[in-house]
Amino acid sequence: MAIEIIAVNNSKLLKEFIMLPFELYKNNANWVAPLISEQKKFFNPEKNPFYEHSEAQLFIAYHNNKPVGRISAHTNTRHNSTFNDKLGFFGFFECIDDKEVAHSLLNKAAEWNLSKGRDSMRGPMNFSLHNECGTLIDGFDTPPFVMMTHNHAYYPKLLDSYGLHKAMDIFAYMVAPEKTPERLEKFVQMVQKRYNYTVRCLSKNKNEMKKDLQTVMKLYGEAWKNNWGAVEMSDKEFDSIVEELLPIADRNLVFIAEVDGKPVGFSVALPNYNIVLKKMKGRLFPLGLFKALYYKNKIDAVRVITLGVIKEYQKKGIESVMIYHTFKNGYNSGYNRAEISWILEDNVEMNNLANRLDANLYKKYRIYDKIL
């Protein structure tokens, strides 16, 4: 098969890059199309603050002038400065079921990273751990939750055949009790009495909400700094994510935990807007907006997207306290299921918490490494 790899360097090619998954997944009932307008914004260096510190190049694979695969190659200088390494990255990998096409794309990403002085490559990351990441390796029979990936079942085979090896697996748990688990409620009552925790929701007042979000950013950086691959976001990156997520957030599902008035932990759960996106098929207009308004009221699940506690208060039950309040407020808002994701396979505390909730480990994702 004659494969041609073309670098995306104009709006026409960018459109082909964005639209390729729509063709690859047209017969896949579980794929959820992203909003095309948001994809264009994400890949715009003037609108995505990632480009302020790092570089990225998008590539498309063609066979007989038809797009058959795509990939990004990118640096992450904030990662390199944090870990003092020369790691490069790839992401946005999509491909027909063909080793030659897959290997050609990965070779191009490897060549690009080598040209930037990188000696190894990790992915898929779109563009970082703060965005979508990982290849789905188990759990293909259900749609992904908001900000989680979905791919064809043959992708792991293609990536393994290239010589990539596992760097880290990340887990997604599903929990759907008929009511807040009684043993969780008793545990929360015990630890709140012992440590005098208080947990509150995101403030309604705009000025106070801004302060709360700044608190969440500080807690996020402190709580996650020792986790695998964790890199602190820039202020602009955090603001960009807040701008993206705040319109779909439910303030009653965002919590800050305090001890004697000191913020020590946070958690964020989002309504599963993929239920809406699936109906919109990538387009906000002309009918997408009406579909969004209609299906918004049919969202019955949330995703616990991030949770963190500063080091000196870890393993003291604060995580369970915030999960309890997520359940309690979630039920009151009409949600009956929660995905807890993603969790690093070596995050013992969070995996143990999922087990205490009798949560079902129903999806696994893999991040790969390769020495170049």
N, C-alpha and C positions, 0 to 999 in steps of 0.2 A: 504494500500500500504506500503510495506516495503522499507523504505528510508535509505540509508547509506550515511553519509557525510564524505568525505575524504579530509584531508589537502593536498594541493599541496606541495610536497617536493622533486620532481625530474623532469627532463626534459620531461619524458613521460607524467606525469600528467599535466605539464604546457602546453604541446601541446594540450591535451584534453580540458583544460580550455580555451585556445585561440580559438580552432576550434569549440567549442560547438555552438556559435551563427551562424556559417555557416550552421549548421543543422537546428537550430530553425527558421531561416529566409529564408530557401532555396526557399520557395514559396511566399515570401513577396517582391513585386516589388519595394518597397520604401526603403528597407534596403541597406546601403552602407557598403561593407566589408572593414575593415581596412587592411593595409598592415601587413601581418603576421610577416615579418622581423622586422617591427617597434614595434609590440606588444611584441615580444621576447626581444627587447632592453629595452622597457619600464619596463618590469617586472624583469630586471636584476639589482640586487642591486649595481653592480659595475658600471653600466652605467646610472642609474637614480638617480640624487642627492637628490630626496625625501627621499631615504633610509638613507641618512647621518644624518637626524634628527628625523626620525620616523620609526615605524615598520608596517609591513603589512603581513597578512596571507591570502592566497587564498584557497577557498574550492570548491569542486565539489559534487553535489548530484547525487547519482546513484539509479536506480531502475532496478532490474534484470541485474545488471552489465552494464547498459547503462546510460551514462550521461544525466541527465534530468534538471539540473540547476547548477548555479554557483554563487559565491558571494565573495567579498573581505571584510575583516575586517581590519581596520587600525587605527593607531593613527595619530595625527598631532600635534606634540609638539609645533610647532610655533603658531598654533591656540590657544592651551591651555595657552601658556605664554602671548599671546596678550589679551585674554579675561578672564584669570584667572579662567578657568573652568575645568571640567573633562569630556569634551565631547569626545566621540569616533565616529568612522565613519564606514559606509559600502559603497561598490561600486561594479561596474561591475556586477550588478544583472541581471541575465538572467534565465528564467524559463519556463517550459511548463505550460499550463493553469491548475494548480492544487494547491489548497490551502495547502495541506499537504507538498508538496515539498517546496513551497515558505516559509511556516512557519518554516520548518526544517532548511532551509538556514539562515533565519533571526535569529532564535534561536542560531545557531552556531556563527553567527557574534556577537550577544549580549553577549553570554558566553565568547567569546574571549575578547571583550572589557571590560567586568567586570573583567576578569583575569588580565587586564592591569591597573586596578584602575579607569576605567571610569564609570560614573554613568548615562550616557545618550548616545544616538546614533543618528547620523544624516547621511542622504544620499538620493539618491545615489550620491557619488562623486568619481571621478576616477583619482586621489586620492584627489584632492582639487578643489577649485573654479577656479584655474588657468588651470585646465584640463576640460574634459567633465564632466558635472554634470546635475542632474535633470532627472526625469522621464517624458516623453511626456504624457500629459493628454488631449491635444486637438490639432488637426491638423495632423491626421495620414495619410492623403490622398496624401501627397507629400514627396519626399525624403528630408533628412536633408541637410543643408549646411555644409561646411567644419568645423570640430571640434564641431559639434552639434550632439546630440544623436537621435536615433530613436528606438522605441520599440513597441511591440504588444499592441493593444488597451486594453487587459485584465490586463496589469500590474498594473494600478492604483487600480483596484478592489482587486488584491492580496495584495498589500501593505496596503490598507485601512483595509482589513480584519484582518491584524496582529495587528492593534491598533496603527499604525503610524499616526501622524497627521501633517497637513501642517505647515512647518516652514516658507517657502517663495515660492511664485510663481515667475517664470522668463519668460519674454515675448520675442517673436521673431516677428518683423514687416517686411512686404514686401512692398517695394515701387518700382514702375515701371512707372514713368511718361515718356511721349514721349520726353520731354526735361527737362532741369533744370527748376524747378518751378519758374515762374516769380516773385511771391511774395517773395520767398526765396532770389532771386537775389537782389531785391530791399531792403530787410531787411539787407542783408549782406553789401551792399553798404553803408547803413546808419550807421551800427555799426562800420564798419571799419573806416569810416570818423570820427565818434565820439571818438573812443578809440585808433585810430592809430595802429590797429593790423597789423601784417604781418604774412603770412602763407607761409611756404616753405616745399618742399618735402625732403625726405631723401637724403642725399648727395651721389653723385656718387663715389667720391674718397673714397677708403677703409679706410684710416686713419680717415677722417672726418666722414664717416659712423659709425665707431666705437664710436666716440665721440657722435654722434647723438643718437645712441642706448643707451649709458650710460645716456644721457639726458632723453630719453623716460622712462628708468627704474626709474630714480629719480622722474619724473613727475607722473608716474604710482603710485608709493608708496605714494606720497603726495596727489594726487587727489582722491585716492580710500580709504584712511585710515579710513574715517568715514562711509564708506558703510557697510551694513550688511554683517557680516562674513568675511570681508576683512582681509587678512593676508599678510604681506610683504614677497615677495619671497627672498630667498637667492640669492647671486650673481651667484652661480652655477646653480640654478634652472632657473634664467632668461637667462643665457647663453645657457642652454639646450633648452629652448623654442625658442630662436633666431636661434640656429643651426637647429632646426626642421623646422621653418617657413621661414627663409630667402631664401631658394632655391625656394619657391613657391610665394614669395612676389613680388609685383610690387612697386618699390620705388616711383612711381608717385602717389601711393595711401596711402603713409605713410606721415603724416604731423606733423610739429611742429609749434605751434603758439607762436609768440613772441610780447612783448610790449617793445619798446625801447631797443631791443636786449636781453631782459630777456625771457627765455622760460617759458611759462605759461600754455601751453596745448598741447595735442597730440591726434592724431587719427590714427588708423591702419585699413585698409580694405584689405582683401585677396581675390584674385580670387577664385571662388568656385571650388576648385580642387576635390570636391566630384563627379563632372561630369566625371573626369578622373578615380578616384578610383572605381567608379561603374563598369566601363568597365574592370578594371584589376582583379576584383574578388579576391583581397587579395594577389596577387602574382606579383612580379616585373619581374620574369623570368619564362619561356623562351620568352613569347610573350608580357608580361605586359609592358615592356619598349617601344615596338613599339606602343602599344595602347596608352601609356601615351603621346608619342610624337604626335600621330595623333589627339587624343581628346583634347589635350592642346589648340589647335587652335579653338576648338568649345566652349570654356568656354565663356558664355555670361552674367555672373552674378558675383557679389562680395558679400562678407559678411563684414560689418563694425563690426569688432570683439572687438574693445575696443576704448574708447574715454574718455579723462579726462582733467579737468581744475583745477588748484590749487584754493583753497578756495576763496582767495581775488578777483579772476577774474571770479568766477562762476556767472551765471545769468546776464551776460553782452553780450551774443550773440556769444561768441567764439565757442561754440559747433556748432551753425548754420553755422558759417563761414567755419569750417572744413568740415562739411557735404556738403556744397555748392561746395567746391573744390574737394571733393570726387566725386560728381556727374559730375562736369565739366570734370575732368581728366578721369573719368570712361567712359563717352560717347566718348571721344576722342580715347580711347583704345578699343572701340567696345563692352563695357558692357552696357546692357540695363535694368538690374534689380539689386536691392540691398536688401539684408536682413540686418536689423539692430538688432543685438542680441549679447549676451542676455542682457535684461534690467530688473532690479529688479522691482517688482510691486510697490514698494514704492519710486522709483526714479522719483519724480514728474517732474523734469526738462527734463529728457530724454523722458519720456512718453509724455510730452507736445510737445516736439520737433517732435516726431513721428506723433503726431496728426496734427501739423502744416504742415507736409509734406503730409498729407492725406494718410499716410501709413496704411496698413491693418494688424491688429493684427491677424496673421494667425496660430501661434503655441504658446502653453503654456506648460511650464514644471513645475514640482513641486519637491521641496526638502522637505524631511520629517524629523521629530524628534520623538524620543520616550524615555521616562524615563525608565531606566533599573531597 
